[in-house]
């Protein structure tokens, strides 16, 4: 069930579980860092590796990754 109240780490299409929220937050920060750096080597953990810590199903991983990208890139 989707809540009418949205936090910075939830939106109508995705409900984050309590254990997912801090991991997704770290993935968002990692994605932003890579985006800001642009070119050149990146030596920190990537957003996809951070999301893998949750050991989600492939479908859930795709939902979380899409959320990370949408949060950083914007939805429109």
C-alpha positions as a printed Julia matrix, in Angstrom:
76×3 Matrix{Float64}:
  0.0    0.0     0.0
  1.31   3.42   -0.92
  1.16   6.16    1.69
 -0.23   9.59    0.88
  2.64  11.11    2.86
  5.95  11.12    1.01
  9.41  11.41    2.48
 12.59  12.25    0.55
 13.12   8.52    0.14
  9.66   7.45   -1.0
  7.3    8.33   -3.8
  3.92   7.09   -4.99
  5.37   4.22   -7.0
  7.86   2.9    -4.44
  7.63   2.14   -0.73
 11.04   1.71    0.85
 11.35  -0.78    3.66
 13.09   0.53    6.8
 16.22  -1.5     6.07
 16.3   -0.24    2.45
 16.14   3.5     3.19
 19.72   4.0     4.5
 21.17   1.84    1.73
 19.22   3.69   -0.95
 20.34   7.0     0.58
 23.99   5.87    0.23
 23.33   4.74   -3.36
 21.88   8.17   -4.19
 24.96   9.9    -2.79
 27.29   7.57   -4.71
 25.38   8.19   -7.94
 25.54  11.96   -7.39
 29.28  11.77   -6.77
 29.88   9.88  -10.02
 27.64  12.31  -11.91
 29.49  15.35  -10.53
 32.9   13.89  -11.33
 31.91  13.13  -14.89
 35.02  11.66  -16.47
 37.96   9.97  -14.88
 38.37   7.08  -12.5
 35.91   6.65   -9.67
 37.33   4.69   -6.78
 34.38   4.56   -4.36
 31.51   2.1    -4.23
 29.04   2.56   -7.07
 25.3    2.86   -6.6
 24.72  -0.59   -8.09
 27.2   -2.21   -5.71
 25.56  -0.46   -2.77
 22.1   -1.68   -3.83
 23.5   -5.21   -4.11
 24.08  -5.11   -0.32
 20.32  -5.56    0.08
 20.41  -8.78   -1.96
 17.1   -7.83   -3.62
 15.3   -9.78   -6.29
 16.18  -8.6    -9.81
 12.8   -6.86  -10.07
 13.28  -5.03   -6.77
 16.85  -4.1    -7.7
 15.55  -2.54  -10.92
 12.9   -0.57   -8.97
 15.48   0.71   -6.5
 17.97   1.59   -9.24
 15.28   3.46  -11.18
 14.42   5.36   -8.0
 18.07   6.31   -7.43
 18.42   7.55  -11.02
 15.11   9.44  -10.93
 16.06  11.09   -7.63
 19.39  12.36   -8.97
 18.43  13.08  -12.58
 14.95  14.41  -11.88
 11.75  13.11  -13.34
 11.37  15.53  -16.18
